[in-house]
């Protein structure tokens, strides 16, 4: 994997010197399409086997939907990039035991879904369809890019009592900057990727760098928000969660964990406990930015 990444980095940066538009198309393809699909882990299989499985179509692509519980107090879970619904299994189990009805999906290009990739618009449209089917959500929970997608979806006629994000970026543009840095691409890649995302991925959409961000027009969201982030997250810097908290100050609580990273945080008992407390509002969920579980 490291050798492949090095070859791609060298090839892209070299191509950009002589054919920047070609390099831009290649970079956009890498940015937009997951290079791999993660499998269901053995520990996740019991929870996934109990799911009522279905499908929905979004933008001509087939997403896979999973439902648990009796249908009362639905909770929508939105996974991140290069992830899948099964990564929420520990939380799904805990929510079901508390009488909630979790609803999750594999977005296009992820898990068992069709397609090669997805967008934040498709996240919103999947949430719309599931909202129309299940009604108002007791909570919406989003991990990573799914957290940013949750903010965008909830500003668009989707009702929820509470919002929880875990390891989520604040700004849509951060995804481009992070991809460029992780891939080791030169400065050329930032402007070229942004231009192509605007013209090729979201044609006709205005002001996407602001509108798709979690910090956009915070007054449109009135529900309580819990922002969870690990200080050692190697995918989304902790500064991003602080920007979300600042934008939604007065409605958002911030829980910072330690030593869980970007992925293991989903299964951490202290995180699951904090989410359950916040969703049920039986105990205060607020922690100061310097709190430790």
C-alpha positions in Angstrom: 0.0 0.0 0.0 2.8 2.4 0.8 4.6 1.6 -2.4 1.4 2.1 -4.4 0.7 5.5 -2.7 4.3 6.6 -3.4 3.9 5.6 -7.1 0.6 7.5 -7.4 2.1 10.6 -5.7 5.2 10.6 -7.9 3.1 10.0 -11.1 0.6 12.7 -10.2 3.1 15.4 -9.3 5.1 14.6 -12.4 2.1 14.7 -14.7 1.0 18.0 -13.2 4.2 19.6 -14.5 3.4 18.8 -18.1 -0.4 18.2 -18.2 -2.0 19.8 -15.2 -5.6 19.2 -16.4 -4.9 15.5 -16.9 -3.4 15.3 -13.4 -6.5 17.2 -12.1 -8.8 14.6 -13.6 -6.8 11.8 -12.0 -6.7 13.5 -8.6 -10.4 14.0 -8.7 -11.0 10.4 -9.4 -8.9 9.4 -6.5 -10.6 12.0 -4.3 -14.2 11.0 -5.3 -13.9 7.2 -5.5 -12.9 4.9 -2.5 -9.9 2.8 -3.5 -11.1 -0.1 -1.4 -14.2 -1.4 0.5 -13.9 -2.5 4.0 -15.4 -5.8 5.0 -17.7 -6.6 8.0 -15.6 -7.6 10.9 -16.3 -10.9 12.7 -17.3 -9.0 15.9 -19.9 -7.0 13.9 -21.6 -10.0 12.2 -24.0 -10.9 15.0 -25.5 -7.3 15.0 -25.6 -7.2 11.2 -27.4 -10.6 11.0 -30.2 -9.2 13.1 -30.8 -6.3 10.8 -33.8 -5.9 8.6 -32.1 -5.2 5.3 -33.4 -3.2 2.4 -32.4 -0.9 -0.4 -33.0 2.7 -1.6 -32.0 4.4 -4.8 -30.2 7.7 -4.7 -29.0 9.5 -7.9 -29.4 6.3 -9.8 -27.2 4.3 -7.3 -28.4 1.6 -4.9 -27.6 2.1 -1.2 -28.2 -0.7 1.3 -30.3 0.1 4.4 -30.3 -1.7 7.7 -32.9 -1.4 10.4 -33.1 -2.7 14.0 -35.8 -2.6 16.7 -39.5 -2.1 16.7 -39.5 1.2 14.7 -40.1 3.4 17.8 -37.7 6.2 18.5 -35.6 5.9 15.3 -32.0 6.9 15.3 -30.2 7.6 12.0 -26.5 6.6 11.8 -24.3 8.0 9.0 -20.9 6.4 8.4 -17.8 8.1 7.1 -15.6 7.7 4.0 -14.1 4.3 3.4 -16.4 2.9 6.1 -19.8 1.1 6.4 -22.8 0.8 8.6 -21.4 -2.2 10.5 -18.8 0.0 12.1 -21.6 1.3 14.4 -22.4 -2.2 15.6 -21.5 -1.6 19.3 -23.5 1.5 19.4 -26.4 -0.1 17.5 -26.5 -2.9 20.1 -26.5 -0.4 22.9 -29.3 1.7 21.3 -31.4 -1.3 20.6 -31.1 -2.4 24.3 -32.4 1.0 25.3 -35.5 0.7 23.2 -34.3 2.8 20.2 -34.6 1.7 16.6 -31.3 2.3 14.8 -31.4 2.9 11.0 -28.1 2.9 9.1 -27.0 2.6 5.5 -24.0 1.6 3.3 -23.7 4.7 1.0 -22.9 4.2 -2.7 -19.4 3.0 -3.2 -19.2 1.7 0.4 -19.9 -1.6 2.1 -22.5 -3.7 0.1 -23.9 -0.8 -1.8 -23.6 -0.2 -5.5 -21.8 2.6 -7.3 -18.2 3.8 -7.1 -18.6 6.7 -4.7 -21.0 9.1 -3.1 -21.4 12.8 -2.3 -22.7 14.9 0.5 -25.8 15.6 -1.6 -26.5 11.9 -1.7 -26.1 11.6 2.0 -28.7 14.3 2.4 -31.0 12.5 -0.1 -30.7 9.2 1.7 -31.5 10.9 5.0 -34.5 12.5 3.4 -35.9 9.2 2.2 -35.3 7.5 5.5 -36.9 10.5 7.3 -40.0 10.2 5.1 -40.2 6.5 6.0 -39.5 6.6 9.7 -40.5 10.1 10.7 -38.7 12.4 13.1 -35.5 10.9 14.4 -34.7 10.8 18.1 -31.2 11.5 17.1 -28.9 11.6 14.1 -25.3 10.3 14.7 -22.6 10.8 12.1 -19.0 9.7 12.1 -16.3 11.5 10.1 -17.7 12.7 6.8 -21.0 11.3 7.9 -21.0 13.9 10.7 -20.6 16.8 8.3 -23.3 15.2 6.1 -25.6 15.1 9.1 -25.2 18.9 9.6 -26.0 19.5 6.0 -29.0 17.1 6.0 -30.5 18.5 9.1 -30.6 22.0 7.6 -32.9 20.7 4.9 -36.3 19.7 6.4 -35.2 16.6 8.2 -36.3 16.6 11.8 -34.3 15.3 14.7 -34.3 15.8 18.5 -30.5 15.6 18.9 -27.4 15.5 16.8 -24.1 13.7 17.7 -21.0 13.9 15.6 -17.9 11.8 16.1 -14.5 12.7 14.6 -16.2 14.9 12.0 -14.6 17.8 10.0 -16.0 21.3 10.3 -15.2 22.6 6.8 -15.9 21.0 3.5 -12.7 22.5 2.1 -10.7 20.6 4.8 -11.4 17.4 2.9 -9.5 18.7 -0.1 -6.6 20.0 2.0 -6.4 16.8 4.0 -6.5 14.7 0.8 -3.7 16.7 -0.8 -1.5 16.5 2.3 -2.1 12.8 2.8 -1.5 12.0 -0.8 1.7 14.1 -0.8 0.5 16.2 -3.8 2.0 19.6 -4.6 0.3 22.9 -4.2 -1.1 22.6 -7.7 -3.6 20.0 -6.5 -5.6 22.3 -4.1 -6.9 24.8 -6.6 -7.2 22.2 -9.4 -9.2 19.9 -7.2 -11.5 22.7 -6.0 -12.2 23.8 -9.5 -13.0 20.3 -10.7 -15.2 19.6 -7.7 -17.2 22.7 -8.4 -17.5 22.0 -12.1 -17.6 18.2 -12.3 -19.1 16.9 -9.1 -21.4 19.7 -8.1 -22.3 21.6 -11.3 -25.0 24.2 -10.6 -24.5 24.2 -6.8 -23.5 27.5 -5.4 -21.2 28.4 -2.6 -20.4 24.7 -1.8 -17.4 25.4 0.4 -19.5 27.3 2.8 -22.9 25.5 2.4 -21.6 22.0 2.8 -19.6 22.9 6.0 -20.8 22.0 9.5 -20.3 25.6 10.5 -22.7 27.1 7.9 -25.6 29.1 9.2 -25.6 27.6 12.7 -28.8 29.4 13.6 -30.7 27.0 11.3 -30.2 24.2 13.7 -32.0 24.4 17.1 -31.5 20.9 18.5 -28.8 20.1 21.2 -25.6 18.9 19.7 -22.8 16.7 21.1 -19.4 16.9 19.3 -17.0 14.0 20.1 -13.4 14.0 19.0 -10.2 12.3 20.0 -7.2 14.4 20.6 -5.0 11.9 18.7 -7.3 11.6 15.6 -5.0 11.1 12.7 -7.6 11.7 10.0 -9.4 14.9 11.2 -7.5 17.3 13.3 -8.9 18.3 16.7 -9.0 21.9 15.6 -12.0 20.9 13.4 -14.1 19.9 16.3 -13.3 23.1 18.1 -14.6 25.1 15.1 -17.8 23.2 15.1 -18.2 23.9 18.8 -17.5 27.6 18.4 -20.0 27.9 15.5 -22.8 26.2 17.5 -21.8 27.6 20.9 -24.7 27.6 23.3 -26.2 24.4 21.8 -23.1 22.2 21.4 -21.4 20.2 24.1 -17.8 19.0 23.4 -16.3 15.7 24.6 -12.6 15.2 23.9 -11.3 11.7 24.3 -7.7 10.4 24.4 -5.9 7.5 22.7 -8.9 6.3 20.6 -7.9 7.7 17.2 -10.3 8.2 14.3 -11.8 4.7 14.1 -11.6 2.9 17.5 -13.6 5.8 19.0 -16.8 4.3 17.6 -16.5 1.2 19.8 -15.1 2.9 23.0 -17.4 2.2 26.0 -17.0 5.7 27.3 -18.1 7.1 24.0 -21.1 4.8 23.7 -22.1 5.7 27.3 -21.9 9.5 26.5 -24.0 9.0 23.3 -26.7 7.1 25.2 -26.8 9.7 27.9 -27.1 12.5 25.5 -29.7 10.8 23.3 -31.9 10.0 26.3 -31.0 13.2 28.1 -31.0 11.4 31.4 -27.6 12.7 32.5 -25.7 15.8 31.6 -23.5 15.2 28.5 -21.6 18.4 28.7 -17.8 18.2 29.2 -15.3 21.0 29.1 -12.9 20.9 26.2 -10.2 19.7 28.5 -12.3 16.9 30.1 -11.0 13.3 29.9 -13.3 10.3 30.2 
